[in-house]
Amino acid sequence: MSDEVRSARRDLTALRIQRQEGRPSPRKPLYAVIALFALGVMSLFWMAAIGAVIFAEKVLPFGGRLTRPLALAFVVLGLWIALDPGSVPGLVEPGGMQMP
């Protein structure tokens, strides 16, 4: 077996052990940064709001228990925006401004 295959197997085994022990994956922070960048391009308010949620989940001692209620809240918010976007405070619908 080549060294590259052994190295890949060691890496996969380490990731499996981390997942079983509840340690975060090294990819999760990258996904959070990408999501925050996309949100920041669209709206600084939503970037700050989601950043605060991520901070709370990671830093607070009860952050792990916040995951499911916050996920449910985001699903409800997404449905609200999809069904009646005009009633969401602070939401600016695209196409409101005309180009000269």
URPELIN-V588766 format. One record per helix or strand of 2 or more residues. SS is the DSSP state (2 for helix, 1 for strand). FROM is the first residue (numbers start at 0). TO is the last residue. If there is no record, write none. Layout:
SS FROM TO
SS FROM TO
//
This chain:
2 2 20
2 27 41
2 43 58
2 62 82
2 84 86
//
